[in-house]
């Protein structure tokens, strides 16, 4: 049989969660067609579409990556590259933080949300 583009992509049997700060971050570029091929392969389910109000008039909006959940596994980029779109770039976490002004930690929520949750959960008295 012929070579399938998915043969080089690792298969995950269970959902994975972020355990530490990644070394790489996935960034969607302007080539994204919104095809959703990457969504099914993401082991942490951090890829979706932005809310419709952010992309009015666009038939199929591009996908977005929730950076605070991304583990930097590169699977989405490999899937997209295999399908010839090359719409997801993997950049170093330091470059990502500098370029976008976002600090990435090892939590499942953005740092500002994590602080709000910890303050709300703190005992009062």
C-alpha positions as CSV (number, residue, x, y, z in Angstrom):
1,X,0.0,0.0,0.0
2,X,1.0,3.6,-0.4
3,X,2.5,5.8,2.2
4,X,-0.1,7.5,4.4
5,X,0.5,11.0,5.7
6,X,-0.7,10.0,9.1
7,X,1.9,7.2,9.6
8,X,4.5,9.5,11.1
9,X,2.0,11.1,13.6
10,X,2.1,9.5,17.1
11,X,-1.2,8.1,18.3
12,X,-2.5,9.0,21.8
13,X,-5.0,6.7,23.5
14,X,-5.9,9.0,26.3
15,X,-6.2,12.8,26.7
16,X,-3.0,14.3,28.0
17,X,-2.7,17.3,30.3
18,X,-0.1,20.0,30.6
19,X,2.5,19.1,33.2
20,X,5.2,21.7,32.7
21,X,6.1,24.8,30.8
22,X,6.6,23.8,27.1
23,X,9.8,24.5,25.2
24,X,7.9,25.2,22.0
25,X,4.5,26.9,21.3
26,X,2.2,26.4,18.3
27,X,1.2,29.6,16.5
28,X,-1.4,29.7,13.8
29,X,-0.3,31.8,10.8
30,X,-2.3,33.4,7.9
31,X,-2.4,30.2,5.8
32,X,-5.0,28.6,8.1
33,X,-8.2,27.6,6.2
34,X,-10.2,26.6,9.3
35,X,-10.3,23.0,8.0
36,X,-10.1,21.6,11.6
37,X,-7.7,18.7,10.7
38,X,-5.4,19.6,13.6
39,X,-8.2,19.6,16.2
40,X,-8.7,15.9,16.2
41,X,-5.0,15.2,16.7
42,X,-4.3,17.6,19.6
43,X,-3.6,15.4,22.7
44,X,-4.7,18.2,25.1
45,X,-7.6,19.5,23.1
46,X,-6.3,23.1,23.1
47,X,-7.3,23.9,19.5
48,X,-10.7,25.4,18.6
49,X,-12.3,28.2,16.7
50,X,-12.5,31.7,18.2
51,X,-16.0,33.1,19.1
52,X,-18.0,34.1,16.0
53,X,-18.1,37.8,17.0
54,X,-14.3,37.9,16.4
55,X,-14.7,36.8,12.8
56,X,-17.9,38.2,11.3
57,X,-18.2,37.8,7.6
58,X,-15.7,34.9,7.4
59,X,-17.4,31.7,6.3
60,X,-14.9,29.4,8.1
61,X,-12.7,31.2,10.7
62,X,-9.1,30.0,11.3
63,X,-8.5,27.9,14.3
64,X,-6.9,29.3,17.5
65,X,-4.6,27.6,20.0
66,X,-5.2,28.2,23.6
67,X,-1.6,28.9,24.5
68,X,-2.0,28.3,28.2
69,X,-3.0,24.7,27.5
70,X,-0.6,23.9,24.7
71,X,2.2,21.4,25.5
72,X,4.3,22.1,22.5
73,X,4.1,18.5,21.1
74,X,4.2,19.7,17.5
75,X,1.5,17.2,16.4
76,X,-0.8,19.9,15.0
77,X,2.0,21.4,13.0
78,X,3.0,18.0,11.6
79,X,-0.6,17.3,10.6
80,X,-1.0,20.7,9.0
81,X,2.3,20.3,7.1
82,X,1.3,16.8,6.0
83,X,-1.8,18.2,4.5
84,X,0.2,20.9,2.7
85,X,-1.1,24.0,4.4
86,X,1.7,24.8,6.8
87,X,-0.5,27.0,8.8
88,X,0.9,26.2,12.2
89,X,4.4,27.4,13.2
90,X,6.3,26.0,16.2
91,X,8.4,28.7,17.9
92,X,10.5,28.7,21.0
93,X,8.7,29.6,24.2
94,X,11.0,32.5,24.8
95,X,10.4,33.9,21.3
96,X,6.6,33.4,21.8
97,X,6.7,35.3,25.1
98,X,8.7,38.1,23.7
99,X,6.7,38.4,20.4
100,X,3.3,38.4,22.0
101,X,4.1,39.8,25.5
102,X,2.5,36.7,27.2
103,X,4.1,34.9,30.1
104,X,3.5,31.1,29.8
105,X,3.6,29.1,33.0
106,X,3.0,25.4,33.7
107,X,-0.6,25.8,34.8
108,X,-3.7,25.0,32.8
109,X,-5.0,28.6,33.1
110,X,-3.4,31.9,32.1
111,X,-1.3,33.2,35.0
112,X,-3.8,36.1,35.7
113,X,-6.7,33.6,35.8
114,X,-4.8,31.2,38.1
115,X,-4.2,34.1,40.5
116,X,-7.9,34.9,40.6
117,X,-8.8,31.3,41.2
118,X,-6.3,30.9,44.0
119,X,-7.5,34.1,45.7
120,X,-11.1,33.0,45.5
121,X,-10.2,29.6,46.9
122,X,-8.2,31.0,49.8
123,X,-9.8,30.5,53.2
124,X,-11.3,33.6,54.7
125,X,-11.2,34.5,58.3
